[in-house]
Amino acid sequence: MINRIRAYFKEYVEELLYKVQWPSLEELQSSTVTVLIASILIALVIFAMDTISKIVLTDGLYQLFIN
């Protein structure tokens, strides 16, 4: 049983070190910038939707029922 676990971890380490193709620094930076820009754009869209719904609901529909 211990030998099977040891063999598993040995294969695990060998795969991570020799078989996995890690991205270069340039690829990693490019991907990071892409994710950052996408996150900011999605946050801005959600902020705009929230603001518009707040304006419509509070200044629009809510005022109809108060007056």
Protein Blocks (a to p, Z undefined) as FASTA:
>chain_A
ZZmmmmmmmmmmmmmmmmpccddfklmmmmmmmmmmmmmmmmmmmmmmmmmmmmmmmmmm
mmmmmZZ
